[in-house]
Amino acid sequence: MKKNIHPTYVTTKVTCSCGNEFEVKSNKEALHLEVCDKCHPFYTGKQSNVSRKGNIDKFNKKYGIHAEEKAA
């Protein structure tokens, strides 16, 4: 490999919009994120599956499947 053409590998301070801060290795001094594992709905458990239920109901309505038929 050629010498003196590669960027330096430094410890990078990562800051999220929620205020969470942590360090990683990168070739940049600082990174700013919009979401991280502390505020993303998937990781916090606040993600809902409302649209999935709506899709299932739409499918059942389209093909005439009723709740009473599913239970039997």
C-alpha positions, 0 to 999 in steps of 0.5 A, spaced: 500 500 500 502 507 498 504 511 504 501 517 506 495 517 502 490 514 507 486 518 512 487 517 519 483 513 524 481 516 530 476 516 536 470 519 534 465 522 538 458 521 536 452 525 538 445 524 537 439 529 537 436 526 543 442 527 547 446 520 547 453 521 546 458 515 545 465 514 542 467 509 536 473 509 531 472 513 524 476 517 520 472 523 522 472 527 529 465 528 530 458 525 528 451 527 529 445 523 528 438 524 528 436 517 531 440 512 535 439 505 539 436 509 545 431 513 541 429 509 535 422 506 536 424 499 534 429 499 540 425 502 545 419 498 544 414 504 542 414 501 535 407 499 534 404 494 528 397 498 527 398 498 520 399 490 520 392 490 523 389 494 518 392 490 512 389 484 516 383 487 516 383 489 509 385 482 507 379 479 511 374 484 509 376 483 501 375 475 501 369 475 506 373 472 512 369 474 519 372 473 526 366 467 527 369 463 522 376 464 524 375 461 531 371 455 529 
